[in-house]
Amino acid sequence: MRKSFLVFGSPRIEADEIAEVVDSLKSGWLSSGPKVAKFEQDFKRYAQSPHAVAVHSCTAGLFLSLVVANIKHGDEVITTPFTYAATVNVIVHRGAIPVFVDINPRTMNMDVHQVEKKITPRTKAIIPVHFAGRPCDMQALSALAKKYKLTVIQDAAHALETRYHGKPIAAWGDLTSFSFYVTKNLSTGEGGMVTTGNKRWAEMIQILASQGMTRGAWRRYSDKGYRQYRIILPGFKFNMMDLQAGLGLRQLTKIEKYLKIRERIWNQYDEGFKDLPLETPAAPEPKTRHARHLYTILLDLTALKINRDQFQQALYRLNIGTGVHFVAVHMQPYYKKAFRFKDSDYPQSAAVSNRTLSLPLSAKLSNGDVQDVITAVRTVIRRHKR
Ligand SMILES: *Cc1c(COP(=O)(O)O)cnc(C)c1O
């Protein structure tokens, strides 16, 4: 058995990233300053997007996207229940109504064939979630958005490196929100970025993220002299810090390399699990690039004497940390109660929720780590086979 515990989703942090943070500490620019501005510039280039605004989290980015898209009380927003709570919480915080479309169990993304029948005169926006980094069918969703004049707000928390039909994913949304949470492909601890082609929206998001202030602190306090600010909107406190941006701009230079490492691990897992009673992730669709954020296996519970949670515990006892992405939002206590959802309302999402398990997939993993995961999964199956 493996000697030390393998932490799920632990980021790879190198000396140059640490030096960047130390540099911020020494310079005194801890909060939003020159590094945030540089990270936004670099990110814009990577995402090939006209505008990028750094925020404190993807959740904050999604929320502000709904604000600038003017999603209000009583509006309907179409999304998937098979996502992290953040995607849906922000809809509720606007007083809007989440309208769920079940997933295609092969891709785990929103089933585009079920979207049109959910559109009503109150539908204002659609939030596709690119699960694990696999792009949704954006051609179909874009056509529907155009036909019904809906705003496309992408939850790209998993999809930093995702490409669809020749373009980076940011190109496919009116607004796109990325996450730099600790387990994500690029990690600043907490952090997020919103991209958009709309200059006015980008400016509004920046203003709303800093209390509704017309100028950021960097410009207020820099050596160009103090300038007075004005509050033009009742904003929020969602700005990114230089401490975070320093990590982000260094990691951005390495993400293509890290993607290749995760692709290699992915193939090792595929190979290592071939003969087991479980499903491995489907191959990426043609003309797409999968960002390889999560490697999720689907357990064949009919072949096992234990359920998914017990399986996860058994791996834990073998020193392997795993995750569950996700238990669908419609199965969560608040949503069950507030919207009277039954698990069976979205049967594909519910079925996957009960069988899915995410294995470690980080550029930090050594070959030995990957072999330990494969051995542990095989051991648990051998011990608990029906
Ligand atoms: C992580 C995640 C978020 C939230 O990102 P934060 O940066 O933690 O706010 C949103 N949606 C999905 C699908 C996620 O996995």
The ligand as an SDF file (V2000), in Angstrom:
LIG
                    3D

 15 15  0  0  0  0  0  0  0  0999 V2000
  -15.2540   25.2110   -9.2750 C   0  0  0  0  0  0  0  0  0  0  0  0
  -16.5060   25.4740  -10.0510 C   0  0  0  0  0  0  0  0  0  0  0  0
  -17.1780   26.7120   -9.9840 C   0  0  0  0  0  0  0  0  0  0  0  0
  -16.8370   27.7620   -8.9880 C   0  0  0  0  0  0  0  0  0  0  0  0
  -15.5610   28.2560   -9.0920 O   0  0  0  0  0  0  0  0  0  0  0  0
  -15.0090   29.1860   -7.9200 P   0  0  0  0  0  0  0  0  0  0  0  0
  -13.8010   29.8190   -8.5310 O   0  0  0  0  0  0  0  0  0  0  0  0
  -14.6890   28.2810   -6.7720 O   0  0  0  0  0  0  0  0  0  0  0  0
  -16.0660   30.1710   -7.5950 O   0  0  0  0  0  0  0  0  0  0  0  0
  -18.2440   26.9170  -10.8190 C   0  0  0  0  0  0  0  0  0  0  0  0
  -18.6760   25.9600  -11.6620 N   0  0  0  0  0  0  0  0  0  0  0  0
  -18.0800   24.7610  -11.7460 C   0  0  0  0  0  0  0  0  0  0  0  0
  -18.5910   23.7560  -12.7230 C   0  0  0  0  0  0  0  0  0  0  0  0
  -16.9930   24.4730  -10.9090 C   0  0  0  0  0  0  0  0  0  0  0  0
  -16.4340   23.2490  -10.9430 O   0  0  0  0  0  0  0  0  0  0  0  0
  1  2  1  0
  2  3  1  0
  2 14  2  0
  3  4  1  0
  3 10  2  0
  4  5  1  0
  5  6  1  0
  6  7  2  0
  6  8  1  0
  6  9  1  0
 10 11  1  0
 11 12  2  0
 12 13  1  0
 12 14  1  0
 14 15  1  0
M  END
$$$$
